[in-house]
Amino acid sequence: MRGLACLMLWFATAAFSQEKTESLELVGHIGSRDALLVLHATQRPDEGWQLTGEYLLLPTMTRRFLEGERSPQMGVTTLKEGATAILFGRPPTGELRGTWSAGAFKGVRYGPGGQERERFEFSEAFRAMDGYSAAVRCEAGDERYAASLSYSSEAGRLKAFEWRSRLAPSGHTCALDNLAQQPFSGGLKLAAGACSVTLREIGEYVKVAAEGCAALCGSQAYLEPLLVDRRGHCRLLRPEAK
């Protein structure tokens, strides 16, 4: 019996360790407003998905946190939304109800009283940027974090890319340059070793984000994602402090 119990425990542990999780970014709109949707998904034993995440409305930078599930059949998806990361026991601000299949999530956003508010549509596929041309030199930050970004792009070819940040009061910095452009679907990508930077269109903005670049930063420094508008101005991709 002891051996059988150990075997069952091993199978349970193995199943848990193989639990499938993934993080996804989707671009789209809620009503007439551009939005970025970020979801973290954990697959359940019934092949459905447990979902948590948030969406950010542009250009107001309004953030709503999400929690819900996606069914294994037909991709029926329901996400409750709230103003704080912990939704349990808090009054909801609305609910997204729709279907998520073939890389698209579309449906209706309802108000806290169940009234229909507006339609939404998101896609896992970002637009190609083969024709993207821009000259950007901008700064963004707050009292502790400061970043500067400069690059030029002509018909989707990036040139002279440089991204720096500095954290106060430590003075620790990040510095990215000499990155080489890589093939990339749904945007533009530069990389050097494990460090990569992606540029992706979100409505009227371009989101610039770094990944795997800790080796090029001081121990406390980091690179926050930026939004670049059509005029070449940038801002941090986060809600503004009130």
RARAZI-V573343 format. One record per residue. N is the residue number from 0. RES is the residue in three letters. PSI is psi in whole degrees, -180 to 180 (* if undefined). OMEGA is omega as a letter, one per 30 degrees, with the letter a starting at -180 (none if undefined). D_CENTER is the distance of its C-alpha to the mean C-alpha in Angstrom with 1 decimal. Layout:
# RARAZI-V573343
n/res/psi/omega/d_center
N/RES/PSI/OMEGA/D_CENTER
N/RES/PSI/OMEGA/D_CENTER
This chain:
# RARAZI-V573343
n/res/psi/omega/d_center
0/MET/-38/a/48.4
1/ARG/-39/l/46.7
2/GLY/-39/l/45.7
3/LEU/-41/l/44.3
4/ALA/-42/l/42.3
5/CYS/-39/l/40.9
6/LEU/-42/l/40.0
7/MET/-39/l/38.2
8/LEU/-39/l/36.3
9/TRP/-44/l/35.3
10/PHE/-41/l/34.1
11/ALA/-42/l/32.0
12/THR/-41/a/30.5
13/ALA/-42/l/29.8
14/ALA/-41/l/28.2
15/PHE/-41/a/25.9
16/SER/-21/a/25.0
17/GLN/9/l/24.1
18/GLU/129/a/21.8
19/LYS/125/l/19.0
20/THR/153/l/15.4
21/GLU/155/l/12.1
22/SER/137/a/8.4
23/LEU/144/l/7.0
24/GLU/133/l/4.7
25/LEU/145/a/7.5
26/VAL/144/l/9.0
27/GLY/-142/a/12.2
28/HIS/153/l/14.4
29/ILE/114/a/16.0
30/GLY/-127/l/19.6
31/SER/5/a/19.9
32/ARG/132/l/16.8
33/ASP/148/a/13.8
34/ALA/151/l/10.5
35/LEU/127/a/6.8
36/LEU/125/l/6.4
37/VAL/122/a/4.4
38/LEU/143/l/7.6
39/HIS/122/a/9.7
40/ALA/138/l/13.0
41/THR/124/a/16.4
42/GLN/134/l/19.3
43/ARG/166/l/22.5
44/PRO/-27/a/26.0
45/ASP/11/l/26.6
46/GLU/0/l/23.8
47/GLY/-179/a/21.6
48/TRP/138/l/18.2
49/GLN/132/a/17.4
50/LEU/139/l/14.0
51/THR/158/l/12.3
52/GLY/-149/a/9.1
53/GLU/161/l/8.6
54/TYR/155/a/8.5
55/LEU/123/l/9.2
56/LEU/137/l/12.3
57/LEU/145/g/13.4
58/PRO/6/a/15.6
59/THR/-17/a/16.6
60/MET/29/l/13.3
61/THR/130/a/14.3
62/ARG/138/l/12.1
63/ARG/133/l/13.1
64/PHE/150/a/12.6
65/LEU/151/l/13.2
66/GLU/133/l/15.5
67/GLY/-151/a/17.4
68/GLU/159/l/18.4
69/ARG/127/a/18.7
70/SER/156/l/22.3
71/PRO/-25/l/23.6
72/GLN/131/l/25.6
73/MET/-2/l/24.5
74/GLY/27/l/20.9
75/VAL/125/a/21.7
76/THR/132/l/18.8
77/THR/126/a/19.2
78/LEU/117/l/16.6
79/LYS/144/a/18.2
80/GLU/151/l/16.6
81/GLY/170/a/17.7
82/ALA/-9/l/17.5
83/THR/161/a/17.3
84/ALA/-27/l/15.4
85/ILE/111/a/18.7
86/LEU/-26/a/19.7
87/PHE/128/l/22.9
88/GLY/3/l/25.9
89/ARG/149/l/24.1
90/PRO/131/l/24.7
91/PRO/155/l/22.0
92/THR/-8/l/20.8
93/GLY/-171/a/20.5
94/GLU/136/l/19.6
95/LEU/124/l/17.8
96/ARG/128/a/20.2
97/GLY/-163/l/20.1
98/THR/144/l/20.0
99/TRP/105/l/17.3
100/SER/153/l/19.1
101/ALA/37/l/19.2
102/GLY/9/a/15.4
103/ALA/137/l/15.7
104/PHE/115/a/15.2
105/LYS/151/a/17.8
106/GLY/-143/a/20.1
107/VAL/139/l/21.2
108/ARG/129/a/19.9
109/TYR/150/l/22.9
110/GLY/174/a/24.0
111/PRO/-22/l/25.0
112/GLY/5/l/28.5
113/GLY/2/a/27.5
114/GLN/142/l/28.1
115/GLU/128/a/26.2
116/ARG/-56/a/24.2
117/GLU/160/l/22.2
118/ARG/154/l/20.8
119/PHE/158/l/17.2
120/GLU/129/l/15.9
121/PHE/154/l/12.6
122/SER/143/l/12.6
123/GLU/-16/a/10.9
124/ALA/119/l/12.9
125/PHE/155/a/12.0
126/ARG/146/l/15.2
127/ALA/150/a/17.4
128/MET/32/a/18.2
129/ASP/-28/a/21.6
130/GLY/12/a/23.3
131/TYR/123/l/21.1
132/SER/132/a/23.5
133/ALA/157/l/23.0
134/ALA/113/a/24.4
135/VAL/132/l/22.1
136/ARG/106/a/23.4
137/CYS/168/l/21.8
138/GLU/150/l/21.2
139/ALA/157/l/19.0
140/GLY/-169/l/19.1
141/ASP/-159/a/21.0
142/GLU/-20/a/24.1
143/ARG/-29/a/22.8
144/TYR/131/l/20.1
145/ALA/137/a/20.9
146/ALA/147/l/19.3
147/SER/141/a/20.9
148/LEU/134/l/19.6
149/SER/137/l/22.0
150/TYR/163/l/22.1
151/SER/148/l/23.8
152/SER/138/l/23.1
153/GLU/116/a/25.7
154/ALA/45/l/25.2
155/GLY/4/l/22.1
156/ARG/118/a/23.7
157/LEU/141/a/22.3
158/LYS/149/l/25.0
159/ALA/52/a/25.5
160/PHE/132/l/22.0
161/GLU/130/a/22.0
162/TRP/122/a/19.4
163/ARG/151/l/20.8
164/SER/158/l/20.2
165/ARG/137/a/22.7
166/LEU/128/l/22.6
167/ALA/149/g/25.6
168/PRO/2/a/28.0
169/SER/-29/a/27.7
170/GLY/5/l/27.5
171/HIS/145/a/25.2
172/THR/162/l/23.5
173/CYS/147/l/21.1
174/ALA/118/l/22.3
175/LEU/124/l/20.8
176/ASP/180/a/23.2
177/ASN/36/l/25.2
178/LEU/146/a/22.2
179/ALA/139/a/23.1
180/GLN/142/a/21.3
181/GLN/155/l/20.5
182/PRO/139/a/20.4
183/PHE/131/l/17.0
184/SER/133/l/16.4
185/GLY/34/l/14.1
186/GLY/-159/l/14.0
187/LEU/149/a/15.8
188/LYS/137/l/15.7
189/LEU/152/a/18.0
190/ALA/155/l/19.0
191/ALA/108/a/21.8
192/GLY/-132/a/22.3
193/ALA/-14/a/19.4
194/CYS/131/l/17.5
195/SER/151/l/15.3
196/VAL/133/l/13.6
197/THR/146/l/11.8
198/LEU/125/a/12.2
199/ARG/139/a/10.8
200/GLU/132/l/12.2
201/ILE/95/a/10.9
202/GLY/-121/a/14.3
203/GLU/7/a/16.4
204/TYR/164/l/14.0
205/VAL/124/l/12.8
206/LYS/128/l/9.6
207/VAL/122/a/10.9
208/ALA/145/l/9.3
209/ALA/151/l/11.6
210/GLU/137/l/11.9
211/GLY/28/a/15.3
212/CYS/17/a/17.0
213/ALA/-32/a/18.6
214/ALA/-18/a/22.0
215/LEU/12/a/22.0
216/CYS/155/l/21.5
217/GLY/167/a/24.0
218/SER/-28/a/23.8
219/GLN/-4/a/22.1
220/ALA/161/a/20.2
221/TYR/174/l/16.5
222/LEU/112/l/14.4
223/GLU/143/l/11.8
224/PRO/147/a/9.4
225/LEU/153/l/11.6
226/LEU/130/l/12.1
227/VAL/127/a/15.4
228/ASP/-180/a/17.6
229/ARG/-21/l/20.4
230/ARG/-3/l/22.9
231/GLY/9/l/21.2
232/HIS/150/a/20.3
233/CYS/160/l/17.2
234/ARG/159/l/15.6
235/LEU/142/l/13.2
236/LEU/73/l/9.7
237/ARG/154/l/10.9
238/PRO/143/l/13.6
239/GLU/143/l/17.0
240/ALA/140/a/19.5
241/LYS/*/none/22.2
